[in-house]
Every structure is written in C-alpha cells, then in structure tokens.
Amino acid sequence: MGRIQTLQGLKEMLQAGFEDNEAILARYGQTRLTQLKAYLLETNYPLDEVGCPLGAWSSLDADGWYVNRGSPSPNTLFLDTTRERVWILYTLLDATEADAVTDGWVKHIKGLDRCWLSRSHLLHYDVKEPWQQRGLGLKFSDGLASDDEAGRFSLKAWYGATEKIPGLAEVLNTAKESFAIYSTRWQKLKEGSVTLAVEWYSNGKVTINRATDVDEVMLSISDMANLYEDALAEATGLRDDGLGAFELNFTQNIDLEAFSKTVAMGRGRMNLWLIETETEPDFRRFKGVDLHTWDRVFLDVGSDFAYLTIPGKGCVNAAPRIATIQGEDNAGRTSIFFDGVEVFG
C-alpha cells in the first residue's frame, strides 16, 4: 500500500477501492477485494498515553487524523480522534488480522475499550427512509451452563429467505425478543440502486460490504460514533446527578453460582474483577474493579436482573459492556435503565 500523507489521499485510496469492487461486482457477480472495516473505540486517555497497536501514529494533514508508521504493516491503520471519547479506527487489513490487532490493543491498554452497541444502536437505521434492513444476527451461548446442559442459539439470516421457508419470519421475531442481537446488515438505496451496504456488530465493528461514495461511508460511521458519545454523556450525567445504579433487565435467567465463578479473579470477557460479598439463593452481591480503567464497581445480580453502581468518576462504559456480553453469553435480550430512564437505547 502506498504512503498516505493526507486525509484526502486516504479518501482517494478508499474511493478507488469502492469503484474497483463495484466493477468486479458488475462483471463477476461478487466482490473480491478486501473490505473496509471500522471499529468504534471508547477512550479515557489521550492518544500519547494509548499508543499505536502497529508501529507509531503519524499525523495526517487534518486535525485529529493519524496513520500508522514504522511497523511491518505501515499505512494500514487510520485513526479518527476528532471526538473526545469515541475514536474510529479504519483499516483494510483482512478481517482476521484486523480483529486481532484491535482486540490486542483494547485488551492490553488501560483506558481503552470497544463501544458496545445496544439493540437501539444496531436498529438505528430502522427509522431512516433510504435504509433497508437486509440481515440480522442473534446470539445466545448459554456460556454459564455445562456443555451437556447448555442451550445455545445462534442465527444469521439474510432477508428474502423468509419468503421461502414458511413460518421462519415468526421464529425470527420471537427469537429477536428473547435473545441478544449481535449484528445487523443494512442497505442504503438511491433511485433503486444500492449506494451503501454495511454490517454493524454489537462490539462496535462495522464492515463496508458495498459503497459508491467514501464521504457517505464516513458520515454514516461518524453518525453512529456521535450517537454513542452522546449516550456516554447522557449516562454519565445521570450517574453524576442521581448517584444511583444502572439497572440491567434480562430475558433469560442466569446461573448465579456459575456467574460468581466466571467473574472471580478477573475471568471472563466482561473485564471485571469481582469478589462476592453477599450470598443468597436468588441473589449475589459483588465489589471489585473494572479492568478497563481500574475504577471501583459494585454489582448486585439476581436471576434476571442486575444493578451496577459506578461510584465517583468511574467510566460508565462498563454498563453497555456488561449488558452486551452478558446478554450474548447467558442473559438474552438486555435493557439498561437509570432511575427509570433507558440509557444506551
């Protein structure tokens, strides 16, 4: 890949890739070039304290935009830090490598986390007329149960198939109410033609499947980043004013004994290190830290609910992270409220 020195140069490179993909699609019926991917990342620290996962960051000519240099894979990561709390990492690395780079960066850097998209975020385009939902991914892994007792559910459906399998639409609607959504696929239409096709994932990743205009792509991704940053600000404001707990409601009962073992000593994807301080047959109370920032957290968990208290100036991104991961692993559809107000919705 050639050396990118300006934001306009990045846009021109991406635009050329989109046009090549469209030409290949028109000729062969499918795209073959590497797709653009972007990751929404939540940060509590400036860039000089977070570093770069591949080499070092070098500024582009636009404020807040960077490209990686000095690694075996230079000019493969592009970072938009123009927002205070939510950054956008763009890359043309293949999916396996891109996911590994992003996961490794988030896992090993204090203060850096993914943006965990709620059901409302994933269904954000439902109210926008040029957009059509073209696919849905549902997930329930029953991760707290033993292998011989686990009831797993995983489904990824592209719409259109529902017309060929009688009753499938009803199954999808029922499952959507019971289980967590982990991905949604959308198409944006103009004069009957697809101008943008994307797939959003609950961990803040988006894959651009088709596109005709790079500015439209970046505006769409920025729109989601702005929504998430606004949700963070709203949740932080409610927490600071109310000094209460975030309430998480689940549609699936969870195994409290198994949950206790999972969060003990920092195990599990929720990135929490918790110690159980109170035990009842249908209730557990924990205190510990959020390994994202090492802020204190308190968590009360029942069979189908949880109360998360993040005191002081702790990072409220723990709430959507717990809701998303817990929902997909064992709690099903999860909603987050604070003093009766839905947040991250």
ROSELO-112906 format. One record per residue (C-alpha): x, y, z; residue in three letters. Coordinates in Angstrom, 2 decimals, padded with zeros to 5 digits, m for minus. Example, Ala and Ser with C-alpha at 12.3 -4.5 7.8 and 13.67 -1.06 7.14 Angstrom:
! residues 2
+---------+---------+---------+-----+
|    east |   north |      up | res |
+---------+---------+---------+-----+
|  012.30 | m004.50 |  007.80 | ALA |
|  013.67 | m001.06 |  007.14 | SER |
+---------+---------+---------+-----+
***
This chain:
! residues 345
+---------+---------+---------+-----+
|    east |   north |      up | res |
+---------+---------+---------+-----+
|  000.00 |  000.00 |  000.00 | MET |
|  001.34 |  003.45 | m000.91 | GLY |
|  002.27 |  006.03 |  001.70 | ARG |
| m000.78 |  008.04 |  002.78 | ILE |
|  000.06 |  011.57 |  003.93 | GLN |
| m003.26 |  013.43 |  003.80 | THR |
| m006.91 |  012.80 |  004.65 | LEU |
| m007.75 |  013.47 |  001.01 | GLN |
| m005.21 |  010.85 | m000.02 | GLY |
| m006.90 |  008.33 |  002.30 | LEU |
| m010.29 |  009.15 |  000.81 | LYS |
| m008.98 |  008.80 | m002.75 | GLU |
| m007.49 |  005.39 | m001.95 | MET |
| m010.74 |  004.17 | m000.37 | LEU |
| m012.83 |  005.60 | m003.21 | GLN |
| m010.71 |  003.75 | m005.76 | ALA |
| m011.25 |  000.52 | m003.84 | GLY |
| m015.01 |  001.02 | m003.75 | PHE |
| m015.10 |  001.66 | m007.50 | GLU |
| m012.95 | m001.39 | m008.24 | ASP |
| m015.27 | m003.53 | m006.12 | ASN |
| m018.32 | m002.23 | m007.99 | GLU |
| m016.67 | m003.01 | m011.32 | ALA |
| m015.82 | m006.55 | m010.20 | ILE |
| m019.34 | m007.00 | m008.86 | LEU |
| m020.87 | m005.89 | m012.17 | ALA |
| m018.64 | m008.24 | m014.14 | ARG |
| m018.47 | m011.34 | m011.93 | TYR |
| m021.46 | m011.01 | m009.58 | GLY |
| m019.40 | m010.74 | m006.40 | GLN |
| m016.74 | m008.52 | m004.85 | THR |
| m013.24 | m009.88 | m004.33 | ARG |
| m011.25 | m007.02 | m002.83 | LEU |
| m010.62 | m006.58 |  000.90 | THR |
| m013.50 | m004.75 |  002.55 | GLN |
| m013.08 | m001.59 |  004.59 | LEU |
| m013.63 | m002.16 |  008.31 | LYS |
| m014.04 |  000.34 |  011.12 | ALA |
| m014.04 | m000.07 |  014.90 | TYR |
| m015.62 |  002.35 |  017.37 | LEU |
| m013.38 |  002.65 |  020.43 | LEU |
| m014.15 |  004.30 |  023.77 | GLU |
| m011.20 |  006.06 |  025.41 | THR |
| m010.46 |  007.75 |  028.70 | ASN |
| m006.95 |  008.88 |  027.80 | TYR |
| m005.23 |  010.99 |  025.11 | PRO |
| m003.51 |  009.33 |  022.18 | LEU |
|  000.05 |  009.76 |  023.54 | ASP |
| m000.90 |  007.60 |  026.55 | GLU |
| m002.67 |  004.94 |  024.48 | VAL |
| m000.09 |  004.41 |  021.74 | GLY |
| m000.47 |  002.52 |  018.46 | CYS |
| m001.04 | m001.24 |  018.03 | PRO |
|  001.19 | m001.39 |  014.93 | LEU |
|  004.20 |  000.93 |  014.97 | GLY |
|  003.57 |  004.57 |  015.87 | ALA |
|  000.97 |  007.14 |  014.89 | TRP |
|  001.86 |  009.87 |  012.41 | SER |
| m000.39 |  012.88 |  011.86 | SER |
| m002.22 |  013.44 |  008.61 | LEU |
| m002.90 |  016.97 |  007.44 | ASP |
| m006.33 |  017.09 |  009.14 | ALA |
| m006.58 |  017.71 |  012.89 | ASP |
| m007.25 |  014.52 |  014.83 | GLY |
| m006.43 |  012.10 |  011.97 | TRP |
| m003.49 |  009.67 |  012.10 | TYR |
| m001.87 |  006.84 |  010.12 | VAL |
|  000.43 |  004.12 |  011.48 | ASN |
|  004.13 |  004.15 |  010.52 | ARG |
|  007.24 |  002.20 |  011.36 | GLY |
|  005.83 | m001.32 |  011.59 | SER |
|  005.95 | m004.35 |  009.27 | PRO |
|  002.47 | m003.21 |  008.15 | SER |
|  002.62 |  000.60 |  007.81 | PRO |
| m000.21 |  002.62 |  006.23 | ASN |
| m002.80 |  000.01 |  007.21 | THR |
| m004.46 |  001.72 |  010.20 | LEU |
| m006.15 |  005.13 |  010.12 | PHE |
| m007.47 |  006.75 |  013.29 | LEU |
| m010.09 |  009.48 |  013.66 | ASP |
| m009.73 |  011.05 |  017.12 | THR |
| m011.84 |  014.14 |  016.46 | THR |
| m014.26 |  013.15 |  019.25 | ARG |
| m013.29 |  013.30 |  022.90 | GLU |
| m014.48 |  009.85 |  023.99 | ARG |
| m015.16 |  007.82 |  020.83 | VAL |
| m012.49 |  007.18 |  018.21 | TRP |
| m012.89 |  005.45 |  014.87 | ILE |
| m010.19 |  003.02 |  013.70 | LEU |
| m010.31 |  002.34 |  009.93 | TYR |
| m008.38 | m000.48 |  008.27 | THR |
| m008.13 | m002.52 |  005.08 | LEU |
| m006.39 | m005.42 |  006.82 | LEU |
| m008.18 | m008.73 |  006.33 | ASP |
| m010.85 | m009.47 |  008.92 | ALA |
| m008.85 | m011.97 |  011.00 | THR |
| m005.82 | m009.70 |  011.34 | GLU |
| m007.88 | m006.56 |  011.87 | ALA |
| m009.88 | m008.17 |  014.66 | ASP |
| m006.71 | m009.50 |  016.30 | ALA |
| m004.98 | m006.10 |  016.16 | VAL |
| m007.99 | m004.31 |  017.63 | THR |
| m008.63 | m006.93 |  020.32 | ASP |
| m004.98 | m006.92 |  021.36 | GLY |
| m004.87 | m003.12 |  021.57 | TRP |
| m008.01 | m002.87 |  023.70 | VAL |
| m007.04 | m005.78 |  025.94 | LYS |
| m003.58 | m004.50 |  026.82 | HIS |
| m004.17 | m000.74 |  027.09 | ILE |
| m005.74 |  000.69 |  030.23 | LYS |
| m008.45 |  003.20 |  029.47 | GLY |
| m009.29 |  001.82 |  026.03 | LEU |
| m012.44 | m000.19 |  025.35 | ASP |
| m014.74 | m001.08 |  022.50 | ARG |
| m018.05 |  000.70 |  022.05 | CYS |
| m020.73 | m001.87 |  022.91 | TRP |
| m023.73 | m001.14 |  020.72 | LEU |
| m027.18 | m001.59 |  022.22 | SER |
| m030.18 | m003.01 |  020.39 | ARG |
| m031.35 |  000.54 |  019.68 | SER |
| m027.99 |  001.46 |  018.17 | HIS |
| m027.96 | m001.64 |  015.98 | LEU |
| m031.51 | m000.86 |  014.82 | LEU |
| m030.80 |  002.86 |  014.44 | HIS |
| m031.40 |  002.88 |  010.67 | TYR |
| m034.92 |  001.46 |  011.05 | ASP |
| m036.33 |  005.00 |  011.20 | VAL |
| m034.31 |  006.30 |  008.25 | LYS |
| m036.25 |  006.02 |  004.99 | GLU |
| m033.44 |  005.37 |  002.45 | PRO |
| m032.24 |  002.40 |  004.52 | TRP |
| m033.49 | m001.18 |  004.43 | GLN |
| m032.61 | m003.90 |  006.91 | GLN |
| m031.20 | m006.86 |  004.99 | ARG |
| m029.97 | m009.17 |  007.74 | GLY |
| m029.98 | m009.95 |  011.43 | LEU |
| m027.70 | m011.93 |  013.72 | GLY |
| m028.93 | m013.31 |  017.05 | LEU |
| m026.82 | m015.00 |  019.71 | LYS |
| m027.26 | m016.84 |  023.00 | PHE |
| m024.40 | m019.11 |  024.01 | SER |
| m025.57 | m020.19 |  027.49 | ASP |
| m021.94 | m019.78 |  028.50 | GLY |
| m022.53 | m020.37 |  032.21 | LEU |
| m024.03 | m023.83 |  031.71 | ALA |
| m022.10 | m027.08 |  031.40 | SER |
| m021.63 | m028.41 |  027.88 | ASP |
| m024.21 | m031.16 |  028.27 | ASP |
| m026.84 | m028.74 |  029.63 | GLU |
| m026.20 | m025.65 |  027.54 | ALA |
| m029.00 | m024.42 |  025.28 | GLY |
| m027.26 | m022.42 |  022.57 | ARG |
| m028.91 | m020.31 |  019.91 | PHE |
| m027.07 | m018.64 |  017.04 | SER |
| m028.65 | m017.35 |  013.86 | LEU |
| m027.64 | m015.12 |  010.99 | LYS |
| m030.37 | m014.61 |  008.42 | ALA |
| m030.42 | m012.57 |  005.21 | TRP |
| m033.92 | m011.32 |  004.48 | TYR |
| m035.57 | m012.80 |  001.43 | GLY |
| m035.15 | m016.34 |  002.73 | ALA |
| m038.21 | m015.78 |  004.94 | THR |
| m040.43 | m015.99 |  001.84 | GLU |
| m039.16 | m019.46 |  001.01 | LYS |
| m039.42 | m021.07 |  004.46 | ILE |
| m042.95 | m020.90 |  005.87 | PRO |
| m043.03 | m019.73 |  009.48 | GLY |
| m039.41 | m018.53 |  009.60 | LEU |
| m040.41 | m014.86 |  009.90 | ALA |
| m042.43 | m015.65 |  013.03 | GLU |
| m039.49 | m017.59 |  014.50 | VAL |
| m037.17 | m014.65 |  013.84 | LEU |
| m039.50 | m012.18 |  015.51 | ASN |
| m039.93 | m014.40 |  018.56 | THR |
| m036.19 | m015.05 |  018.85 | ALA |
| m035.42 | m011.35 |  018.46 | LYS |
| m037.48 | m010.59 |  021.57 | GLU |
| m035.75 | m013.31 |  023.63 | SER |
| m032.11 | m013.20 |  022.54 | PHE |
| m029.41 | m010.59 |  022.04 | ALA |
| m028.80 | m009.02 |  018.64 | ILE |
| m025.12 | m009.19 |  017.74 | TYR |
| m025.24 | m007.89 |  014.17 | SER |
| m027.47 | m006.09 |  011.69 | THR |
| m026.99 | m005.66 |  007.96 | ARG |
| m028.31 | m002.64 |  006.07 | TRP |
| m028.57 | m001.26 |  002.55 | GLN |
| m028.97 |  002.38 |  001.60 | LYS |
| m030.83 |  002.92 | m001.67 | LEU |
| m030.90 |  005.79 | m004.13 | LYS |
| m033.16 |  005.62 | m007.18 | GLU |
| m033.48 |  001.87 | m006.71 | GLY |
| m029.72 |  001.21 | m006.60 | SER |
| m027.59 |  000.25 | m003.58 | VAL |
| m025.21 |  003.07 | m002.65 | THR |
| m024.05 |  001.65 |  000.68 | LEU |
| m024.25 | m001.81 |  002.28 | ALA |
| m022.91 | m002.27 |  005.81 | VAL |
| m022.95 | m004.75 |  008.66 | GLU |
| m022.78 | m003.44 |  012.23 | TRP |
| m021.74 | m005.68 |  015.13 | TYR |
| m022.53 | m005.33 |  018.82 | SER |
| m018.82 | m004.88 |  019.67 | ASN |
| m018.65 | m001.63 |  017.71 | GLY |
| m017.30 | m003.03 |  014.45 | LYS |
| m018.70 | m002.23 |  011.02 | VAL |
| m017.84 | m003.86 |  007.71 | THR |
| m018.48 | m001.97 |  004.48 | ILE |
| m019.77 | m004.56 |  002.02 | ASN |
| m020.51 | m002.14 | m000.82 | ARG |
| m020.16 |  001.61 | m001.29 | ALA |
| m020.14 |  004.19 | m004.05 | THR |
| m019.02 |  007.30 | m002.14 | ASP |
| m016.34 |  007.49 |  000.56 | VAL |
| m017.81 |  010.62 |  002.17 | ASP |
| m021.15 |  008.86 |  002.58 | GLU |
| m019.35 |  005.94 |  004.25 | VAL |
| m017.50 |  008.14 |  006.72 | MET |
| m020.59 |  010.21 |  007.52 | LEU |
| m022.56 |  007.04 |  008.24 | SER |
| m019.89 |  005.68 |  010.60 | ILE |
| m019.47 |  009.09 |  012.25 | SER |
| m023.22 |  009.19 |  012.84 | ASP |
| m023.00 |  006.01 |  014.93 | MET |
| m019.93 |  007.32 |  016.77 | ALA |
| m021.78 |  010.52 |  017.64 | ASN |
| m024.78 |  008.53 |  018.90 | LEU |
| m022.56 |  006.50 |  021.19 | TYR |
| m020.67 |  009.51 |  022.52 | GLU |
| m024.00 |  011.22 |  023.25 | ASP |
| m025.15 |  008.08 |  025.10 | ALA |
| m021.96 |  008.10 |  027.19 | LEU |
| m022.50 |  011.76 |  028.08 | ALA |
| m026.15 |  011.15 |  028.98 | GLU |
| m025.37 |  008.13 |  031.15 | ALA |
| m022.50 |  009.93 |  032.89 | THR |
| m024.72 |  012.93 |  033.58 | GLY |
| m027.48 |  010.76 |  035.06 | LEU |
| m024.97 |  008.91 |  037.22 | ARG |
| m023.37 |  012.15 |  038.48 | ASP |
| m026.71 |  013.77 |  039.27 | ASP |
| m028.51 |  010.75 |  040.67 | GLY |
| m025.70 |  008.86 |  042.40 | LEU |
| m027.62 |  005.63 |  041.80 | GLY |
| m027.21 |  002.35 |  039.96 | ALA |
| m027.67 |  001.23 |  036.38 | PHE |
| m030.41 | m001.40 |  036.19 | GLU |
| m029.98 | m004.26 |  033.71 | LEU |
| m033.02 | m006.37 |  032.88 | ASN |
| m032.57 | m009.81 |  031.26 | PHE |
| m034.99 | m012.04 |  029.37 | THR |
| m033.16 | m015.25 |  030.36 | GLN |
| m032.49 | m016.46 |  033.90 | ASN |
| m028.81 | m016.90 |  034.71 | ILE |
| m026.96 | m019.38 |  036.90 | ASP |
| m025.75 | m017.26 |  039.82 | LEU |
| m023.23 | m019.83 |  041.06 | GLU |
| m021.67 | m020.08 |  037.62 | ALA |
| m021.67 | m016.30 |  037.27 | PHE |
| m019.75 | m015.94 |  040.52 | SER |
| m017.07 | m018.34 |  039.33 | LYS |
| m016.78 | m016.52 |  035.99 | THR |
| m016.15 | m013.03 |  037.39 | VAL |
| m013.87 | m014.23 |  040.21 | ALA |
| m010.23 | m013.16 |  039.75 | MET |
| m010.92 | m011.30 |  036.53 | GLY |
| m012.00 | m014.23 |  034.36 | ARG |
| m014.46 | m013.75 |  031.52 | GLY |
| m014.97 | m011.24 |  028.72 | ARG |
| m016.78 | m008.70 |  030.90 | MET |
| m013.38 | m007.38 |  032.04 | ASN |
| m014.41 | m007.28 |  035.68 | LEU |
| m012.53 | m008.49 |  038.74 | TRP |
| m015.14 | m009.04 |  041.42 | LEU |
| m015.28 | m010.52 |  044.89 | ILE |
| m018.56 | m011.92 |  046.19 | GLU |
| m019.57 | m010.20 |  049.44 | THR |
| m023.13 | m011.42 |  049.98 | GLU |
| m024.83 | m014.66 |  049.01 | THR |
| m028.50 | m015.57 |  048.90 | GLU |
| m030.26 | m018.37 |  046.99 | PRO |
| m031.55 | m015.90 |  044.37 | ASP |
| m029.08 | m013.02 |  044.78 | PHE |
| m025.35 | m012.24 |  044.76 | ARG |
| m023.55 | m009.03 |  045.73 | ARG |
| m020.08 | m008.20 |  044.43 | PHE |
| m017.49 | m005.47 |  044.76 | LYS |
| m014.33 | m005.04 |  042.73 | GLY |
| m012.86 | m003.16 |  039.81 | VAL |
| m013.49 | m002.59 |  036.14 | ASP |
| m010.26 | m003.75 |  034.48 | LEU |
| m010.85 | m001.22 |  031.68 | HIS |
| m009.86 |  001.68 |  033.95 | THR |
| m009.34 |  000.01 |  037.38 | TRP |
| m012.24 |  002.07 |  038.73 | ASP |
| m014.34 |  000.63 |  041.56 | ARG |
| m017.64 | m001.03 |  040.72 | VAL |
| m020.41 | m002.68 |  042.76 | PHE |
| m022.69 | m005.26 |  041.18 | LEU |
| m025.86 | m006.85 |  042.57 | ASP |
| m027.09 | m009.78 |  040.48 | VAL |
| m030.39 | m011.64 |  040.61 | GLY |
| m031.65 | m014.39 |  038.36 | SER |
| m032.94 | m011.97 |  035.68 | ASP |
| m031.62 | m008.54 |  036.68 | PHE |
| m028.52 | m006.71 |  037.85 | ALA |
| m027.74 | m003.37 |  039.47 | TYR |
| m024.38 | m001.82 |  038.57 | LEU |
| m023.03 |  001.07 |  040.65 | THR |
| m020.04 |  003.01 |  039.29 | ILE |
| m019.04 |  005.47 |  042.00 | PRO |
| m017.06 |  008.69 |  041.70 | GLY |
| m015.79 |  009.41 |  038.22 | LYS |
| m015.65 |  005.78 |  037.10 | GLY |
| m016.20 |  005.03 |  033.41 | CYS |
| m019.84 |  004.26 |  032.61 | VAL |
| m018.84 |  002.22 |  029.55 | ASN |
| m018.92 | m000.76 |  031.90 | ALA |
| m022.74 | m000.70 |  031.68 | ALA |
| m023.12 | m001.38 |  027.94 | PRO |
| m020.16 | m003.80 |  028.02 | ARG |
| m021.76 | m005.93 |  030.74 | ILE |
| m025.17 | m005.71 |  029.08 | ALA |
| m023.86 | m006.75 |  025.65 | THR |
| m021.54 | m009.55 |  026.74 | ILE |
| m023.83 | m010.88 |  029.46 | GLN |
| m026.77 | m010.76 |  027.06 | GLY |
| m025.00 | m012.74 |  024.35 | GLU |
| m023.41 | m015.18 |  026.77 | ASP |
| m026.31 | m016.11 |  029.02 | ASN |
| m028.90 | m013.39 |  029.75 | ALA |
| m030.64 | m012.89 |  026.40 | GLY |
| m032.13 | m009.54 |  025.45 | ARG |
| m030.91 | m006.91 |  027.92 | THR |
| m032.13 | m003.38 |  028.60 | SER |
| m030.31 | m000.70 |  030.64 | ILE |
| m032.11 |  001.86 |  032.81 | PHE |
| m031.06 |  004.55 |  035.28 | PHE |
| m033.75 |  005.80 |  037.64 | ASP |
| m036.41 |  004.63 |  035.19 | GLY |
| m034.78 |  006.25 |  032.14 | VAL |
| m033.47 |  003.91 |  029.44 | GLU |
| m029.84 |  004.65 |  028.63 | VAL |
| m027.68 |  003.45 |  025.74 | PHE |
| m031.01 |  002.97 |  024.00 | GLY |
+---------+---------+---------+-----+
***
